[in-house]
Amino acid sequence: MLTRREFIRTAALFALAPEILAEPGREIWVNDVHSQLNRTRVRELLVPRTRDELAEIVRSASQKGLPISLSGCRHSMGGQQFATDSICIDTRSLNRVISFDQEHGLIEAEAGIQWPELIRTYLEAQRHNSRRWSIAQKQTGADTFTLGGSLSSNVHGRGLAMKPLISNIESFNLTNAEGKSIRCSRDENNELFRAAIGGYGLFGLIGTVTLRLVPRQKLRRAVEIVHASDLPKRFEERIAQKFLYGDFQFSVDEKSPDFLQRGVFSCYEPVDEHEPIVAEKKLRDDDWLDLLRLAYTDRENAFKRYSDYYLSTNGQTYWSDTSQLSAYLPNYAQKLREQIGGEESSLIITEIYVPRMDLPDFLAEAAELLRSNRTIVIYGTVRLIEKDDESFLAWAKESYACIIFNLLTLHTPGGTEASARSFRALIGLAITRGGSYYLTYHKFAKPEQVMACYPQFKQFLDLKRKYDPTERFQSDWYRYYRKLFAT
């Protein structure tokens, strides 16, 4: 007869993808879905279905002295969610909404829930209401992120005057290395609240989250083509005009003088609640794949087609939450290889932060740098972020402009190092302007760059060991930096 522990493991395995249904003794490998450059062997891959099962898995691993790594939908790219030879916990089956306080706009859900399901659930609960609640923000570019993973990364969306996600969190419950649940908020266990949000899964496993919602609104999209030199002014104007969301998606044609300089500026303003929702023009997955193929093979035409499409949507209306949902092609690299051939490759993201008034100068210098390095940018965008004055390892140290680069990276040692050189150079450009970069998209930054951008990083490692003295919760990302900054 199976023990309860064995039963949990067997049931969990049958909930996973076919590649995980391994024969006894067969190795279990996991990888991130975007860069596909973090293939990691784990000891076990478990999928708890209840919070009691989760606590039992953690207690069992602790008793055996085994490291635990935490993964959701695996979009992180720097080894943040995997640890070699660890017990890897996949949280995606912990996906229930626990309660919804419609009077105060507070919703509590298990941390494995993904954003589309969270939105569907609260909209269904409010289907007869004339006034409805909505999320304030979610990460853009993909929807299949878990709520707990989003907290662990302290994500942001395209809000024009918003802080990162921590600003929308009322509280959460954290399972520590003993399997005990600890409630964390601004009033309860505040230090742990500040450390775990943006703590990359190193302080315990976030079990449930209470999210602050905002009133749902109708928005109208305003689209124009602008030059980077005008961006700070245009962003300021849109904020003064009470637009809520917006971004700038720049040309990636390195052969053009418009490279990183000219782009699609899309912003969203609130409209009267009686305005009809008119969003007839939408891109299907095949359309996105075709645009991505053009970005690989004909970047001039890719920008023209993309900008023509967005200009055609000028004036369309949307809901403030569902307008933040976006398509993602999880098998994009394989599909593109089937269409255009070539060496195995994928995209690695970096996110760079600079003071907003320095944005035009940074983009101009970045364009020259990327050209000289012969680096291919497949996609890029600019957003805004307000200063985060709450999380311990805050990436939004100031009210920055955020510049996102997706670099085409060949899956060879030389290809990876070529991208690494460009990322380090971009980080250097940011540092000279008092800027920074996002920590866990990769591990390419030099130690002095890490410390310049995150001077509290060593204290962060000390804080991790304070709350997890046995270092039960680990990742290959954590192991890399623990060794790098060992004293």
N, C-alpha and C positions, 0 to 999 in steps of 0.2 A: 504494500500500500504506500502511495506517495505521502511524504510529509507535507505539511502546509507550505513550507518553503519551496519544496520541489514542485508542488502543484502550481504555485504562483509563477515559477519560472517557466513551466511547460505551457501554461495558458498564455503567458506573455509572448512566448516565441511564436505561437500560432497566430498572433495578431500582427506580426511583422511582415515586411516584404519577403518574397520568396528567397532572396539571397541570404536572409538571416536564418532560414530553417535549416540549420547546419546539422550534419550527421555528428554523432558523438566523436569528439576528438578533432573535428574540423575547426579551423580557425575562423573567427568572426572579425570582419573588417567593416569599418564605417568611413564615411567621407563627407565633406561639405558639398552642397549642391551647386554652388556658384563657381568657385575656382577649381574645384575637384582636385586640389593639390594637398589635401590633408588626410590622405588614406591612413587609417590608424587601426591597429589590431587591439581589440578589447577582450577582456576575459569573459565577460557575459554582457548581454544586452537585454535588459529587463523592462517590461512595460506594466507598471502598477496600474490597476483599474480603480483603486480606492485610495484614500489618504492613509487608511490603516495598513494596506499592503505596502504603501510607500514607506511608512515608518518602520515596518518590519524588515524591509530590504535594507534600509539604512542601518538599523540596529545589528542585523546579521553581518553586514560588511564590516561594521565597527568591531564586532566581537572577533572577527577573523583578521583584523588589521589590514583590510583591503582598501585601496583608494576608490573613490566614487567620482565619476564624471557625469555631467548633466547635459542632456541634449533635448531640443524640441524639434524644430523643423530644419535645423542644420544649415542655416544661411550664413552663419559666422565663418570667417575664412582664415583666422590666424591660429587655429588649434584651441580655441576658447572652450569648445564643448566636448572635446575628447581628451582622454588620457590613456596612453599606452598601458595595456594590461590592467585596466581598471574595470570595475563594475559600472557599466554605462547605463544610466537610467533614462529611458525615453518617456517624456512626460505627456505625450499627446493624447493618451486615453483618460487623463484627468481633465476633462473638458466640460464639466457641468456648470451651469449658472446656479448659484446657491440661493441668492436673494436679490431682490430689486426693490429698493425704496423709491417709489415713484414720487413721493412728496418732496424728497430732498435730492433726488438725482444721484443716488449712490447704488452701484451694482457690484455685488460680490460674486466672483467666479473662480473656479479652479484654474491654476496657472497654466495648464496645458491647453486651454481653449485657444482657438485661433480667431483672429479678428473678424473674418466674415461670419462665423458662427455666433460670436458675441453680438454683432450688429443685428443679425437675423433674430436672435432671441429677444433682445430688448424691443425691437420694432414690433414683433408679434405680440408681446405683452402690452404694447401701447396702441394696438391697431384701432381701438375705438376712441382714442384720446384726440382732442383737437390740438393740444400742445404736447410736444414730445421731447424727450431727452435724446442726446446724441453724444458720441465720443468727441472730444476736442481735437485729437490728433492720433495718428498712427504712423509708422514708418511707411515710406513710399517705395515704389519699385517692385514690391511683392506683398501679397496678403497673407501668405502662409507662414506667419510668425506666431509663436505662442505668446500669450500675455506675460507669462513668467520670463520667457527669453527676452521680451521687449524691455521688461524692468531691469533685467540683469545687464542689458546693454545701454539702458537709459536712452532709448531711441528718441528721435524727433521726426516731425513731418514737415510740411511746407507752410506752417503758420508764419505769418509776417511779423507777429509780435508775441510769440510764444516761447516759453522756456522748454527744456526737454521734458520727457514724460513724467519725471518725478513730481512735477508741478500738478499733475492730474491724479496722483495717488493719495488716497485717504489712509490706507493701511494695508498690511499684508501679513500672512502667517508664514513663518520660516521654520522648516524642519532641520534641526541641528544634527550633529554627528551621533547623538544618543537617541535619535528618533523622536525627540521632544519638539512639540510645536510652540513657537514663541511669537507672540503678536508684536508687530513693530509699527510704529506710527510716529508722528511728530511729538506725541506726548508720552509714548510708551516705548522704551528701548530705542531712544532716538538715535544713538550712535550707530546701532546696528541697522536702523532704517536708512541712515545716510550712507553706510558702507555697502549694504547689499544692493541698493539701487545703483546700477553702474558698477557693481562688484563682480560681474562676469561669472556668477555661480560659485564663487569661492567661499562664501560665508554660510552656505547651507542651501537647501532646496526650497524655493518659494512654492508653497502649497496652494494658497488662495490669495486673491488680490481684491481689494475694494477700490473701485475706480470712481473718481468724481466725473460725472457727466455734465454737459452744458446744453442749453436749449438748442433743439434742432432748427436749422434755418434753411431757407432757399437762397441759392447763390446764382449769380450770373457771371459767366466767364468772359473776360476781356483779354483779347489776344493782339499783340503787335510784335513787329520785328524791331529790335533795338540794338544799339551798339554798346559794348561793354563800358565805354567811357561815360555813358549816360546812366548806367545802372544804379549807382548810389542815389542819384537824384530821383529816378523813376520809382525805386523802392520807397523812398521817403514820401513821395507824392501819393502813392497807393495807400500807404499806412495812414496818411493824413485824411484820405478820402474814405477811410473806414473799411478798406478791403481786408479780408481775413486771411486769405491764403494766396500764395504765389510763388513762382520760380522762373528761372531763366535757363533755357536749354540751348547750349552753344554749339556752333558748328565745329565738327571734328575733322574737317578737311584740311590736313596739314599743308597741302599745296596751295591753299587759298590765303590771301591776306586777311580773310575773315576768320581764320582759325582761332578759336576761343574768343573771338572779338564780336561776332554777330550772332544773335540768337533769338529764340522764340520766348517772349516775355508774356506769361499767362498769369492772370490774377483773378480773384473771385470776390465779388462784392455782394453783400446781402441785398435781397429784393423783397418786395411785399409778399406776405404769406399767401396771397390770392393769385400770385403769378403762376401760370401753368409750368410744369416741368417739361422742358423741350430739349432733349438731348438725342436727337435722331441719328447723328453721325458718330459712329463708334468704330474702333478698329478691332477686328477679330484676331484670334491667335495667329492665323495664317498671315494677316497683314503685318503683325509685329515681327513675325519671323522673316518676312520679306524685307522689312526695314532693317532688321539686324543683318541680313545677308548683304544688303547694300552698304551698310556701315563697314563690313569687312572688305568689300570689293570695289565700291564706287561711292566714296564718302561725300563727294560733291552732290551727286544725285540723291543720296540718302537725306541730306539736310533739306534739299529742295522739296522732296516728297513729304518729309515730316512737317516742315514749316507750312506747306500748302494745306496739309490736312488740318493743322491746328488753326490756321487763319480761317478755314471754312467753318470752324466751330465757334467763332466769335459770336457772343450773344446767347449761346445756349445756356439753359438753366439746369441746376442740379441741386440735390440735397447735400447738406454740409458733411454728412458722414459717408454716404455711398460714393460721393465724388472723390473720396480719398482711396477707394479701392482701385487696384491696378493689376494689369495682366503680368504674369511671369511665366516664362517657358523653362521648366526645370531641366529639360534635355536639350537645351539650345545648342550646346557645343557638339553633341553627337549629330543632331539634325543638320547643322551647318557643314560638318565634315562630309555627310552624305551628299550634300548639294554641291559644295565647292571644292571638296578634297583638301589637300594640304596636310601639314603636320598636326599632330594632336596639340590642341591649345584650348584656352579658356580665358575668362576675364578675371582680373583681380581689381578690387575696388580700393581706393584710398579716399579719405575725406580730409580736406585741408581747411584750416580756419585762419582768416585774416581780418583785421579791423575793416569795417565796411568802406571807409573812404580810401583804403589801400587796394580795393578790389580791382579797379582798372589796371593799375600798375602791375599788380601780381599776375593778372591774366596775360598781359603783354609779355612779361618776362617768362612766364611759364610756357607760353607758345614757343618762344625762341629756344628754351631749354629742351622741350620735347622734340622739336624739329632737329636740333643738333644731335640728340640722342637717338634719332630715328625711331622714336616711340610712337606706336599707333594707339590713338585714343578711339575707342568704339562708341562711347557715350559719355556725356558729362552734363552736369547741371549745377546751378547756384541757388542756394536757399539762404534764409536768414535764421538766426537763433538769438534769443535773449539770454542774458547771463544766468547761469545756474548757481545759486548761492546756497544750495542745500546738500547735494551729494558730495561725498568725501573725495572721490577721484573724478571731480567734475572735468569734462572735456570742454564745456562751454564756459570758459573762465571769464569771458567778456561777451558783449553783444557783438557777435561775429557775423561775417558772411561765410557760408559753408560752401566749399567747392568740391564736388564729387567727380572723380575721374575713374572710368573703367578702362584699364589698359589691357590690350591684347597680349597674352603671355604664352609663349611656346612652352610645352611641358618637357623641357630639357634643362639641365643645369645652367647652360648659357642663357636660355630664354628667361628663366626665373631671375637670374642675376641682372639681366638687362632691365627688367621691370623694377627690381630692387634699387638699382642705381637711380632710376628716374624718380621713384618714390622718395628716396633719401634727398635728392636734389630739390624736389618740391617742398619737402618738410623744411629744408634749409631756407628756401625763399620765404616760407611762412615765419620762421623764427626771426629772421632779420627784420620782420615787420611787427614783431610782438605777437605773432600768431601761434598756431598749434596744429595738431593733427589728431585723428581718432586712433586709439590704441590697438584695437584688436582685429582690424582687417588684415593685418600681416605683422611679421616680426622683423621687418627690414630696417627699422630706425637704428641709428647708432646709439650707444649708451648715453653719450652726452646730449643727443637730441631728445631722448626720453626724459632725461632730467631737466633739460631746458623747458620742456613743455609740461612736465608733471613733476615739479620739485618735491611733491609730497609722496612720490611713488614708493620710496623705501618705508615711509610711515604706513602706507597702505599695506605693504607686505607684513609689517609688524602687527597691524590691526587684524589682518587675516589670521595670523597665528594666535592672537589674543582670543578670538572667538572660535577658532578651530585649531586648538593646540596640537592635536594629533595629525593635522593636515589631511583629514579624511577626504575633503572635497578638493579635487585637483583637476588640472588640465595640462596638456602639453604646453600651452601658452604660459601658464603659471610656472611650470617647471623650468622653462627657458629663462624667465625673468628672475626666478629665485636663484638660479645658478649665476646669471649675469651680475646680480647685485649682492651675491653672497658676501658676508663680512666675516 
